Amino acid sequence: MSSDKTSDKFYGVVIIGAGIAGLSVAETFTAAGFEDFIILEASDRIGGRCHTEDFGGSFVELGANWIHGTTSENSIMVLAEENDLANKQELMNWSKGCFYKSDGRKIDEDLGAKVWDFCMEIDAEAQRMHCCLSKQDKTIYTVEDFYVDRLPEFLEKFSMSDRDDATAIFNSFFNYQRLNFGWDIAKVPFESYIKYKDIDGGDAFMPKGARSLISAIASRFRSKERIKVGVEVVTVNWEDGGVKIRCSSGDTYRAKCAVVTVSLGYLKKHHQTFFYPPVSHEKYLAIDRIAFGVVNKIFLEYDPPFWSKDTPLDSVRLAWDNKELVITDHKSQWFKRIFCIDAVRFNPNCLCVWISCHEGLHVETVPDEEISETCTMVLRQFLGDPTIPYPCKVIRSTWGTNKYTLGSYSCMGLRSDASHFNILAEPLKDSNGQLRVLFAGEATHAAFNGTMHGARESGVREATRLLRQFGTDPRKSECFIRDLVVLNEVY
Ligand SMILES: Cc1cc2nc3c(=O)[nH]c(=O)nc-3n(C[C@H](O)[C@H](O)[C@H](O)COP(=O)(O)OP(=O)(O)OC[C@H]3O[C@@H](n4cnc5c(N)ncnc54)[C@H](O)[C@@H]3O)c2cc1C
């Protein structure tokens, strides 16, 4: 992929961002015979929030991990199956794992499994009962409110002697849900359950990593010529006649249209200077109100591992008591937001620590030594084994401070509703009603936001919208050629 300077180059379409959404736009264009496009990618690699990194003698996923839903409704699953990239036989088993208390006691496995099943039932109930809530309830009621309301009824299912453990597991479930939403569940409206659409079939692994998916999409178009990496777009001027795209290098690109696929986090920070003329007030509200939280992973490599090959360490889930879980200072107590410490599939020497919210963001700023110390302290304490060694290497994701992402994935915020995702997806049209700036990316998909398949569908959606405007073969379309002439005159 080249990153050479190209000034005043004209393209039919400039695609901004080479994550799944941007690459899917390019793939759809190519399949329709339209190749007059370029992808500008700010970072030095393609894939965006799909980021597989070599580590621990194998690989780890700093971003997306699983294909959520294995039916043909999941466009990523379809792609993975076409390229033999997913293992449908070995699904992620969320009920596998043991709960440990901070005094090193493992909660009885049967009790742990029973309590977790109840937690999952409550979750399923939430998805079923959304339709029973009045509009007013939906706006005031949060995901956390729902779980807290269910707690007394939930505890009644357990004997008095098991209730403390059941409560501690429920606390662990809260940290699990914070990972799912990527956001503080006290700030996620209950309505988010209505909007998000689960796909059946469980969560599939990608034995060759998420990068294999990215390569599969990129191989469907002439990516070496069509992608420029290390090119940060700073402004998109959209007016009658076309768009003019300025990069931080000073280079400009001119095009008939642009497809913006940058993350919602990037839009939140830069939209005021990024678009000229600015976006409408409605779109501004969508950008402002949809939440964009932080989920991070820390990978610990051991040489040799302190667990044996015959008894692999499954998911170590931290079950804090109510009092312990109060976080008075997220900088010194960030470890209380860890949901679990997991074995890593396809990487037998590594463990993965999952963490979210403020504390997940703070982790991005602490030195490796502190991460190593703190994770070891947590493992020793919860597994009740003071001899657990320090990891030999640590790597972590930094989605919150990555300047081209500024967060992990979108979810409904307290002042947002399902319509905001659709408003974010609405294209900007010029005074002649021509599409000039289109929006793709996971946060523009109302039902599948926060996922790879949401990102992919949004890319296909926007490419199709443009192809429709252009006609089936836009290069031969008189209207398109006339537009190009106008555009060249304008600039
Ligand atoms: C920790 C984590 C775990 C996840 N787990 C899963 C999972 O298990 N399953 C799942 O389905 N999904 C998961 N996701 C979500 C999934 O990764 C994303 O929804 C999806 O990859 C988003 O793709 P995108 O194309 O919309 O955005 P991105 O991948 O963010 O692509 C946008 C691209 O735009 C580039 N860019 C930004 N600004 C500019 C600029 N100014 N100029 C040029 N380029 C720019 C960025 O560098 C980036 O490459 C996870 C995400 C994270 C962070």
The ligand as an SDF file (V2000), in Angstrom:
LIG
                    3D

 53 58  0  0  0  0  0  0  0  0999 V2000
  -12.1230   -4.2800   22.2870 C   0  0  0  0  0  0  0  0  0  0  0  0
  -13.1230   -4.5200   21.1990 C   0  0  0  0  0  0  0  0  0  0  0  0
  -13.7210   -5.7580   21.0850 C   0  0  0  0  0  0  0  0  0  0  0  0
  -14.6720   -5.9770   20.0860 C   0  0  0  0  0  0  0  0  0  0  0  0
  -15.2090   -7.2290   19.9540 N   0  0  0  0  0  0  0  0  0  0  0  0
  -16.0470   -7.4870   18.9310 C   0  0  0  0  0  0  0  0  0  0  0  0
  -16.4850   -8.8160   18.6900 C   0  0  0  0  0  0  0  0  0  0  0  0
  -16.0880   -9.7590   19.3870 O   0  0  0  0  0  0  0  0  0  0  0  0
  -17.3380   -9.0310   17.6440 N   0  0  0  0  0  0  0  0  0  0  0  0
  -17.7870   -8.0030   16.8420 C   0  0  0  0  0  0  0  0  0  0  0  0
  -18.5820   -8.2580   15.9270 O   0  0  0  0  0  0  0  0  0  0  0  0
  -17.3390   -6.7340   17.0400 N   0  0  0  0  0  0  0  0  0  0  0  0
  -16.4900   -6.4610   18.0500 C   0  0  0  0  0  0  0  0  0  0  0  0
  -16.0050   -5.1990   18.2310 N   0  0  0  0  0  0  0  0  0  0  0  0
  -16.5360   -4.1090   17.3900 C   0  0  0  0  0  0  0  0  0  0  0  0
  -15.9280   -4.1040   15.9920 C   0  0  0  0  0  0  0  0  0  0  0  0
  -14.5460   -4.2250   16.0940 O   0  0  0  0  0  0  0  0  0  0  0  0
  -16.2840   -2.7710   15.3330 C   0  0  0  0  0  0  0  0  0  0  0  0
  -17.6910   -2.5560   15.4030 O   0  0  0  0  0  0  0  0  0  0  0  0
  -15.8820   -2.6960   13.8600 C   0  0  0  0  0  0  0  0  0  0  0  0
  -14.5980   -3.2290   13.6440 O   0  0  0  0  0  0  0  0  0  0  0  0
  -15.9340   -1.2290   13.4340 C   0  0  0  0  0  0  0  0  0  0  0  0
  -15.5820   -1.0880   12.0740 O   0  0  0  0  0  0  0  0  0  0  0  0
  -15.7160    0.3390   11.3670 P   0  0  0  0  0  0  0  0  0  0  0  0
  -15.2480    0.1770    9.9820 O   0  0  0  0  0  0  0  0  0  0  0  0
  -17.0670    0.8870   11.6270 O   0  0  0  0  0  0  0  0  0  0  0  0
  -14.7450    1.3100   12.1920 O   0  0  0  0  0  0  0  0  0  0  0  0
  -13.1770    1.2450   12.3820 P   0  0  0  0  0  0  0  0  0  0  0  0
  -12.7170   -0.1500   12.4260 O   0  0  0  0  0  0  0  0  0  0  0  0
  -12.8860    2.1060   13.5630 O   0  0  0  0  0  0  0  0  0  0  0  0
  -12.6050    1.9180   11.0460 O   0  0  0  0  0  0  0  0  0  0  0  0
  -12.5140    3.3080   10.8870 C   0  0  0  0  0  0  0  0  0  0  0  0
  -11.1630    3.6190   10.2690 C   0  0  0  0  0  0  0  0  0  0  0  0
  -11.0920    5.0370   10.0470 O   0  0  0  0  0  0  0  0  0  0  0  0
   -9.7580    5.4500   10.2790 C   0  0  0  0  0  0  0  0  0  0  0  0
   -9.7690    6.8890   10.5200 N   0  0  0  0  0  0  0  0  0  0  0  0
  -10.1890    7.5530   11.6310 C   0  0  0  0  0  0  0  0  0  0  0  0
  -10.0500    8.8750   11.4560 N   0  0  0  0  0  0  0  0  0  0  0  0
   -9.5560    9.0620   10.2030 C   0  0  0  0  0  0  0  0  0  0  0  0
   -9.2160   10.2170    9.4510 C   0  0  0  0  0  0  0  0  0  0  0  0
   -9.3630   11.4410    9.9500 N   0  0  0  0  0  0  0  0  0  0  0  0
   -8.7320   10.0590    8.1990 N   0  0  0  0  0  0  0  0  0  0  0  0
   -8.5870    8.8100    7.6710 C   0  0  0  0  0  0  0  0  0  0  0  0
   -8.8870    7.6850    8.3530 N   0  0  0  0  0  0  0  0  0  0  0  0
   -9.3780    7.8060    9.6140 C   0  0  0  0  0  0  0  0  0  0  0  0
   -9.3500    4.6300   11.4870 C   0  0  0  0  0  0  0  0  0  0  0  0
   -7.9540    4.5800   11.6410 O   0  0  0  0  0  0  0  0  0  0  0  0
   -9.9870    3.2770   11.1840 C   0  0  0  0  0  0  0  0  0  0  0  0
   -9.0940    2.4380   10.4780 O   0  0  0  0  0  0  0  0  0  0  0  0
  -15.0320   -4.9460   19.1930 C   0  0  0  0  0  0  0  0  0  0  0  0
  -14.4040   -3.7000   19.2920 C   0  0  0  0  0  0  0  0  0  0  0  0
  -13.4630   -3.4870   20.2800 C   0  0  0  0  0  0  0  0  0  0  0  0
  -12.7920   -2.1560   20.3620 C   0  0  0  0  0  0  0  0  0  0  0  0
  1  2  1  0
  2  3  1  0
  2 52  2  0
  3  4  2  0
  4  5  1  0
  4 50  1  0
  5  6  2  0
  6  7  1  0
  6 13  1  0
  7  8  2  0
  7  9  1  0
  9 10  1  0
 10 11  2  0
 10 12  1  0
 12 13  2  0
 13 14  1  0
 14 15  1  0
 14 50  1  0
 15 16  1  0
 16 17  1  0
 16 18  1  0
 18 19  1  0
 18 20  1  0
 20 21  1  0
 20 22  1  0
 22 23  1  0
 23 24  1  0
 24 25  2  0
 24 26  1  0
 24 27  1  0
 27 28  1  0
 28 29  2  0
 28 30  1  0
 28 31  1  0
 31 32  1  0
 32 33  1  0
 33 34  1  0
 33 48  1  0
 34 35  1  0
 35 36  1  0
 35 46  1  0
 36 37  1  0
 36 45  1  0
 37 38  2  0
 38 39  1  0
 39 40  1  0
 39 45  2  0
 40 41  1  0
 40 42  2  0
 42 43  1  0
 43 44  2  0
 44 45  1  0
 46 47  1  0
 46 48  1  0
 48 49  1  0
 50 51  2  0
 51 52  1  0
 52 53  1  0
M  END
$$$$
